[in-house]
Amino acid sequence: MIELREVSRIFTVGGQEVRAMDKVSLTINPGEYLSIMGPSGSGKSTLLNTLGLLDTPNSGTYLLDGQNVTSLSDTQLAATRSRKIGFIFQFFHLIPRLTAQQNIEMPLLLAGTPRKERMERSSRLIEAFGLGDRRHHRPDELSGGQRQRVAIARAVINEPAVLLADEPTGNLDRTAGAEIIELVENLNKNGLTLVVVTHDPEIGERARRHVRVVDGRIASDTLRG
């Protein structure tokens, strides 16, 4: 499904070259659940952004479902992201003036999906994610856990093949964080490929596969059990 071949991402900071990714090769199969861990500045987020087509490598090849996506235009990249990849982040990134249901529907609205279908699909997710009594509330009227549930529903409403989660519990208390991890793990059990970047070793250890990144390189790649 996902294959990186000798991918590098280089930034220039203060006149110095920084290799955020240094000839990284990685294969992720459909339905896998893996965590990406490593010290601050190791290149974890750059790797995740590359997997999510938010960042473009300086060299190497990225194959997504067999397609070389490293040479796609910005428009083609955006269309591929919309169809195949969902994102959740530490800080939710919800639109403050919109209700929970409107936030969830946003990807469908941008894709031109008819209103009736948008409402039907978002309503199913709202009920499945325990947000039935919060559909008309704006983000500032929701708890952190509820906001992250809205963000996850928005991420999966287009039925992507892979969900990329960047510190998904980093802004939540332990109870809410545990509920969110259980929610995304259930999505994985239903076939969604799940990639989680985290500093929390307890969350990282829950994944079946553990990838550790150090200085822009994959230091280890292990399977549990």
C-alpha positions in Angstrom: 0.0 0.0 0.0 2.7 2.5 1.1 6.3 2.2 0.1 9.1 4.8 0.6 12.3 4.1 -1.3 15.4 6.0 -0.1 13.4 9.1 0.6 15.2 12.2 1.9 13.9 15.6 3.0 16.4 18.3 3.5 15.8 21.8 5.1 18.2 24.7 5.3 18.2 26.4 8.7 20.5 29.3 9.5 22.6 28.4 6.5 23.0 24.8 7.7 21.6 21.7 6.0 19.3 19.6 8.2 18.4 16.1 7.0 14.9 15.6 8.5 14.7 12.4 6.6 17.8 10.7 5.4 17.3 7.9 2.8 14.3 6.4 4.6 12.9 3.2 3.2 9.6 2.0 4.7 6.8 -0.3 3.6 3.3 -0.2 5.3 0.8 -2.9 4.3 -3.0 -2.5 4.2 -4.6 -2.8 7.7 -1.4 -2.4 9.7 -1.2 -0.6 13.0 2.1 1.0 13.6 3.6 3.7 15.9 6.4 6.1 15.0 8.5 7.2 18.0 11.7 9.0 18.6 13.2 12.0 20.4 12.2 15.6 19.6 13.6 16.7 16.3 14.2 13.1 15.1 12.1 13.5 12.0 8.9 11.8 13.1 6.6 14.6 12.0 8.4 15.1 8.7 8.0 11.3 8.0 4.3 11.6 8.8 3.8 14.7 6.7 5.6 12.9 3.8 3.3 9.8 4.2 0.3 12.2 4.2 1.5 14.0 1.0 1.8 17.3 3.0 5.5 17.5 2.4 7.5 16.7 -0.8 10.8 14.7 -0.6 13.9 16.1 -2.1 14.9 12.7 -3.4 13.7 9.1 -3.4 10.4 7.6 -4.4 7.0 7.3 -2.7 4.6 4.7 -4.0 1.0 4.8 -2.8 -1.2 2.0 -4.0 1.5 1.4 -6.6 1.4 4.9 -7.9 4.5 7.1 -7.8 3.2 10.2 -6.0 6.5 12.1 -5.8 6.0 13.7 -9.1 2.3 14.7 -8.8 1.2 18.3 -9.1 -0.3 20.1 -6.1 -3.8 19.6 -7.5 -3.2 15.9 -8.0 -1.7 15.6 -4.5 -4.7 17.3 -2.9 -7.1 15.0 -4.8 -5.2 11.9 -3.7 -5.1 13.0 -0.1 -8.8 13.6 -0.1 -9.5 10.1 -1.4 -7.0 8.0 0.4 -5.7 9.7 3.6 -7.2 10.9 6.8 -5.4 13.1 9.4 -5.9 13.8 13.1 -3.7 16.1 15.1 -3.0 17.1 18.7 -4.8 20.4 18.4 -7.9 19.2 16.5 -8.0 22.1 13.9 -11.7 22.4 13.9 -13.4 25.5 12.4 -14.6 27.5 15.4 -17.8 29.0 13.8 -19.1 25.7 12.6 -21.1 23.1 14.6 -19.7 19.6 15.2 -21.8 18.2 12.3 -20.7 21.0 9.9 -17.0 20.4 10.8 -17.5 16.7 10.1 -19.1 17.4 6.8 -16.5 19.8 5.6 -14.5 17.3 3.4 -17.7 16.2 1.7 -18.7 19.9 1.1 -15.3 20.5 -0.5 -15.8 17.5 -2.7 -19.2 18.7 -3.9 -21.2 16.0 -2.2 -25.0 16.7 -2.2 -26.4 18.0 1.1 -28.6 15.0 1.7 -25.7 12.6 1.4 -23.5 14.8 3.6 -26.1 14.8 6.3 -26.7 11.1 6.2 -23.0 10.1 6.3 -22.1 12.6 9.0 -25.2 11.5 11.1 -24.0 7.9 11.0 -20.6 8.9 12.3 -22.0 11.2 14.9 -24.0 8.4 16.4 -21.2 5.8 16.1 -18.8 8.2 17.9 -21.2 9.0 20.7 -21.8 12.6 19.6 -25.5 12.5 19.1 -26.3 15.2 21.7 -23.4 17.4 20.5 -24.0 17.6 16.8 -25.2 21.3 16.9 -22.5 22.5 19.4 -19.5 24.5 18.3 -16.0 23.4 19.2 -15.8 25.8 22.2 -18.9 24.1 23.6 -17.2 20.7 23.5 -14.7 18.9 25.8 -11.3 18.0 24.4 -12.3 14.4 24.0 -15.4 15.4 22.1 -13.5 17.7 19.8 -11.1 15.0 19.0 -14.0 12.6 18.2 -15.3 15.3 15.8 -11.8 15.6 14.2 -11.6 11.8 13.8 -15.1 11.7 12.3 -14.1 14.4 9.8 -10.9 12.5 9.0 -12.7 9.3 8.1 -15.9 10.6 6.5 -14.4 10.1 3.0 -13.6 6.5 4.0 -9.8 6.8 3.5 -7.6 3.7 3.4 -5.1 5.1 5.9 -5.4 7.3 9.1 -2.4 9.3 10.2 -2.5 10.5 13.8 0.1 13.0 15.1 0.1 13.0 18.9 -3.7 12.4 18.9 -3.9 12.3 22.8 -1.3 15.0 23.5 -3.9 17.6 24.3 -6.2 15.3 26.4 -6.3 14.0 29.9 -5.5 10.3 30.4 -9.2 9.2 30.5 -10.1 11.0 27.3 -6.9 10.0 25.6 -7.6 6.3 26.4 -11.1 6.6 24.8 -9.6 8.2 21.7 -7.0 5.5 21.3 -9.6 2.8 21.7 -11.8 4.6 19.0 -9.0 4.7 16.4 -7.9 1.1 17.3 -11.5 0.0 16.6 -11.3 1.7 13.2 -8.1 -0.3 12.6 -9.8 -3.5 13.5 -12.3 -2.8 10.8 -9.5 -2.6 8.2 -8.3 1.0 8.3 -4.5 1.3 8.2 -3.4 3.3 11.3 -0.1 5.2 11.8 0.4 7.0 15.1 3.2 9.4 15.9 3.6 9.7 19.7 6.0 10.6 22.5 4.0 8.5 24.9 5.6 5.0 25.3 2.4 3.5 26.6 0.5 4.5 23.5 3.4 3.6 21.2 3.6 0.1 22.7 -0.1 -0.6 21.9 0.7 -0.8 18.2 1.6 -4.1 16.7 4.6 -2.6 14.8 7.0 -0.1 16.3 9.2 2.2 14.1 11.8 4.3 15.9 13.3 7.3 14.2 16.6 8.9 15.2 18.4 11.7 13.3 16.1 11.3 10.2 16.8 7.6 9.9 14.8 4.5 10.9 16.8 3.2 13.9 14.5 0.2 14.4 11.4 -1.5 13.0 10.0 -4.2 15.1 6.8 -6.3 15.2 5.2 -7.2 18.6 4.0 -10.8 19.0 
